[in-house]
Amino acid sequence: MGKIRKPRKKDLLASNHLQPASQTTEQTILPEQAEADVAPVSDDALQPKKRIWEVDFLRGFMILLVVWDHFMYDVAYLGGNYQTGLFLWLKEVSRAYYGGSLRATCHSFIVTLFVFTSGVSCTFSRNNLQRGIKMLAFALLLTAGTYAASAISGGNVTIRFNVLHVIAICVLLWAGLEFLQSKCHKNWQKNLFGVGVLCLILLSVIVGSVANHSPWEQTNPMWFFLCKHSLLIPEYVRFLGGDYLPLLPDLGWFLVGAFLGKAVYKQRKTLFPSVNEKFVAPIVFCGKQSLWVYFGSQIVMYGFVYLFSCVLGWL
C-alpha cells in the first residue's frame, strides 16, 4: 500500500489559478460597485443633536419670574426689621406686589405656563423616568431643607408640595404613559390609549379649575396636595407653608404640553432657525439649568435674607 503524498503549496496555487472565475471564492469589487453598496448618510445624521432654543428660552424666562416671586416673598415675610433704605423700600414693594392685582392676575398663568413648557421639554428627554426620579429627589430635599428652616426660625416655611413636586410627579406619570404607548401596536389599543389620556387631561383641568373657584371642604390631609381646599381648614392652612401648588389642574396642562411638543417638534428642529442664539443665551442657559436655578435660588435667597437681616441685622 503506497504512501499518500500531501499536496504541495505550489500545486495548490496552480490548481487555484486554473479554476474558472465563476468558482473562485473571492470576487473583485469595482469602485463604482462599492460606492453603490454604501448607503448614503444624510447631513442631518452627521450633525450633533441641538436643543430647541425657544423651549429653553421660554422655560428660562418663566423660571426667572418664579425666582423673582420667591424673592419678593422672602423680603416681605421672612426678613426681620430692616435698617437700610434699600430693603425698607424693597419690603414696601414686595408687600404691595403680594397684595396687588398684578400677582393675583399673572401668578397662576405664569406657573401654569412653566408647567406646560416642562411638558413640552419631555419630548426631548432620553429617559423621563430617570429625570422624574431626579426631580422627585430634589423636591423631597427641598421639603426637608425648608422643614429644618422652619424648626430653626420658628415659622412655617416648610414647602410640602409646590411646583417642583408637581413637575416631578407629572414627569413620572408621563414616563409611564410613554411605556404604555410603546405597548400599543394595534389600532384599537392606540385608540383606547388616546381616549384614556384625553379623559385624564379633561378630568385634571375640569376638577382643578372647579376647585380653584369652589375649594374642597374635606379635611383629610392626604388629599391636600391634589387640589385647592378651603382656607377655613386649619390643617390645610398649615399645609400651605412657604409655598404651595396643587397637582390639579396643572397635570392636565403638562400633558397637553407633552403631546403638543411631540406633534410640533416631530423633526426635533427649532421653529425659528434665523434667530441668533447668542442674544438669548443667558435666558436659554437658565432654561437648560432650570432645576438648579430654582433649587439654588431658594436656598441662596432665603439664606441671604435670614442671615443678614434676622441674625446679623445688616439689612
C-alpha positions, 0 to 999 in steps of 0.5 A: 500500500503506497504512501499518500503524498500531501499536496504541495503549496505550489500545486495548490496555487496552480490548481487555484489559478486554473479554476474558472472565475465563476468558482473562485471564492473571492470576487473583485469589487469595482469602485463604482460597485462599492460606492453603490453598496454604501448607503448614503448618510444624510447631513442631518445624521452627521450633525450633533443633536441641538436643543430647541432654543425657544423651549429653553428660552421660554422655560428660562424666562418663566423660571426667572419670574418664579425666582423673582416671586420667591424673592419678593416673598422672602423680603416681605415675610421672612426678613426681620426689621430692616435698617437700610433704605434699600430693603425698607423700600424693597419690603414696601414693594414686595408687600404691595406686589403680594397684595396687588392685582398684578400677582393675583392676575399673572401668578397662576398663568405664569406657573401654569405656563412653566408647567406646560413648557416642562411638558413640552421639554419631555419630548426631548428627554432620553429617559423621563423616568430617570429625570422624574426620579431626579426631580422627585429627589430634589423636591423631597430635599427641598421639603426637608431643607425648608422643614429644618428652616422652619424648626430653626426660625420658628415659622412655617416655611416648610414647602410640602408640595409646590411646583417642583413636586408637581413637575416631578410627579407629572414627569413620572406619570408621563414616563409611564404613559410613554411605556404604555404607548410603546405597548400599543401596536394595534389600532384599537389599543392606540385608540383606547390609549388616546381616549384614556389620556384625553379623559385624564387631561379633561378630568385634571383641568375640569376638577382643578379649575372647579376647585380653584373657584369652589375649594374642597371642604374635606379635611383629610390631609392626604388629599391636600396636595391634589387640589385647592381646599378651603382656607377655613381648614386649619390643617390645610392652612398649615399645609400651605407653608412657604409655598404651595401648588396643587397637582390639579389642574396643572397635570392636565396642562403638562400633558397637553404640553407633552403631546403638543411638543411631540406633534410640533417638534416631530423633526426635533428642529427649532421653529425659528432657525434665523434667530441668533442664539447668542442674544438669548443665551443667558435666558436659554442657559437658565432654561437648560439649568432650570432645576438648579436655578430654582433649587439654588435660588431658594436656598441662596435667597432665603439664606441671604435674607435670614442671615443678614437681616434676622441674625446679623441685622445688616439689612 
